[in-house]
Structure formats: structure tokens, C-alpha cells
């Protein structure tokens, strides 16, 4: 009966190591996934001398996974084969049933886990191989680049040395040419200096001769000018005295004419005032404080051409009576008796009207 119970509660070999195997595979998968994720905060700046930077993902291969599975399966088998504890039974035990043969063939899930582990190991191996090939290619490219850089540096160095040599040769040639040019310039300057000194000497002698000649000419000219000046001064004095005499005579004549003209003008204005006063009819309401100034313009025969109010009295009837008085008193034929010059001067004048007087 104990054997039947043991067979009844005995676990299948596949069930005894299935879950540990599954957990181990899942753990390896998690490690593999996290190893592929590179966090930016944990990245270190690669050394400039390093060409290939490799990241270690997992050191386990397909053999390691298979070994772990075998170890877990062996542990499960050891638990199965452990003898059960003896029990105190009085009943006779039935004849033992034949033990079923253990099937070592893995289940579908176990096979899937194993296939997944093998695929992971193969992918990891392929990735490592690709990384190694890439590192090899990059190393070869870097070596080629360094080789080309070294060749270019050597070529540039040779070119620079050649350029410096050419520059030195050119500088030496320019220095020699400059020295020759300075020598020629010094010789030319000395020749020009000697020629300039000779020219200045000749110019000084010629200038001295010209100066003596000029001084003699200037002296003769000065003497002639002095004689001419004395003659002109005498003539000017004579003309001045004659002009003074004529001016005095003219002033006397002008004064006489001016006096005569003034008397004639005053006489004409007096005639005009008297005629206007006789013709003016002062308005009855005019006061002694009223005053009006008229501008009178006459024709050649003394007729009135225009009469305008230059300054109003403030009373239109007073201003109008003054204008009418001038118009009624015209023409002023006495204008024709005056000289022509005085006629033109007296053809326009102003008259100031007040109730007591006309000026």
C-alpha cells in the first residue's frame, strides 16, 4: 500500500525540474535584455586611443545553460529516488506493481526553453563575431588613416622645407638687389648733389647780376616817379584850388537858387492854403480837436488829379468837406509859374485840416 501511495504522490521527472529551469531561463533573458540597454548616465567617455568599445553582455554559452538544466534535473531525480520513511503496518502488502519507465524526452515547453536558450547563445555568438569583425575593420581603417596622415605630414614637411629654402634664396637675392640699388642710388644722389651745387652757384651769380640791374632800373624809375609825382602834386594843387573856387561859386549860386525856390514854394503853398480855406465849408458839428490830413497830387497845369485821406479825423463828414474844399479850389495855375524842377517837387503835397487852420 505504501508503494501505491508513493507512486500516487510521486511527481513526474519533467514536472520536478520544469519550474526551476523556466525561472533560470527567464533570469538569463532578463540579464541579456538589460545588458543590451546602455544608460547615458553610466556611459564613460572612451579613450581616444581605443578604436573599438565592446560591451560584455553575457559570459554564458549554450553549454552553460545545458549544464544548469542537467544539474537541476539530477537534483530532481535524487529527490525521487530517496526512500520513503518506514511505517508500522500489520497488513500484508500486495505484490509490487512494476515501476514505469522514466521518459527522458523533454516536454514541448522544456524544448521551447532549450531552443530559446540555444538561439540566444547563437545570437550572442554571432553578435560577438560581428563585433570582432567590425573592430578588426575599424582597426585596419585607423591604421590606414594613420599611414595616410603620416605620409601627408611627411609630404607637407618636405614642401614646407622646400618653401623655406626658396624663401631664403629669394630673400638673399632681394637683399643683394637692394644693396645694389642703394649703391646706385647713393652714386646718383652724389651726382645730383654736385650738379645742384653747380646750378645754385650759377643761379646765385645770375641773381646777383639781375639784382644789380634791377636796382639800377628801380633807382631810375624811382627818380622818374618822384619827378612825375611832384608834377602831379602841383597840378593837383592847382586843380584843387580851382575846384574850390568853383565849389564856392556854385554854393553861393545854389544857395541863392535854393532861397529863391524856397520862397517860390512857400508862396505857392500859401496860395494853395488860402484858396482851400476860402473853399472849405466846415461842418457845423466839427470840434476844435478834429484833424484830417489829405494827400494831394496835381497835374502839370495845377489841376487836381487825386485827393486821398492820409489821416482821418474820425468823422466822415469832416473828411469829406476837406476833400471837397481841395477839389473846389483847383486848379492851382500858379504851379506853371515855377521852374520845372520845383514844379515836379510841388505836384504832390499834404494838407492838414483843423477847424481853425489849414496847413
C-alpha positions, 0 to 999 in steps of 0.5 A: 500500500505504501508503494501505491501511495508513493507512486500516487504522490510521486511527481513526474521527472519533467514536472520536478525540474520544469519550474526551476529551469523556466525561472533560470531561463527567464533570469538569463533573458532578463540579464541579456535584455538589460545588458543590451540597454546602455544608460547615458548616465553610466556611459564613460567617455572612451579613450581616444586611443581605443578604436573599438568599445565592446560591451560584455553582455553575457559570459554564458554559452549554450553549454552553460545553460545545458549544464544548469538544466542537467544539474537541476534535473539530477537534483530532481531525480535524487529527490525521487529516488530517496526512500520513503520513511518506514511505517508500522503496518500489520497488513500484508502488502500486495505484490509490487506493481512494476515501476514505469519507465522514466521518459527522458524526452523533454516536454514541448515547453522544456524544448521551447526553453532549450531552443530559446536558450540555444538561439540566444547563445547563437545570437550572442555568438554571432553578435560577438563575431560581428563585433570582432569583425567590425573592430578588426575593420575599424582597426585596419581603417585607423591604421590606414588613416594613420599611414595616410596622415603620416605620409601627408605630414611627411609630404607637407614637411618636405614642401614646407622645407622646400618653401623655406629654402626658396624663401631664403634664396629669394630673400638673399637675392632681394637683399643683394638687389637692394644693396645694389640699388642703394649703391646706385642710388647713393652714386646718383644722389652724389651726382645730383648733389654736385650738379645742384651745387653747380646750378645754385652757384650759377643761379646765385651769380645770375641773381646777383647780376639781375639784382644789380640791374634791377636796382639800377632800373628801380633807382631810375624809375624811382627818380622818374616817379618822384619827378612825375609825382611832384608834377602831379602834386602841383597840378593837383594843387592847382586843380584843387584850388580851382575846384574850390573856387568853383565849389564856392561859386556854385554854393553861393549860386545854389544857395541863392537858387535854393532861397529863391525856390524856397520862397517860390514854394512857400508862396505857392503853398500859401496860395494853395492854403488860402484858396482851400480855406476860402473853399472849405465849408466846415461842418457845423458839428466839427470840434476844435480837436478834429484833424484830417490830413489829405494827400494831394497830387496835381497835374502839370497845369495845377489841376487836381488829379487825386485827393486821398485821406492820409489821416482821418479825423474820425468823422466822415463828414469832416473828411469829406468837406476837406476833400471837397474844399481841395477839389473846389479850389483847383486848379492851382495855375500858379504851379506853371509859374515855377521852374520845372524842377520845383514844379515836379517837387510841388505836384504832390503835397499834404494838407492838414485840416483843423477847424481853425487852420489849414496847413 
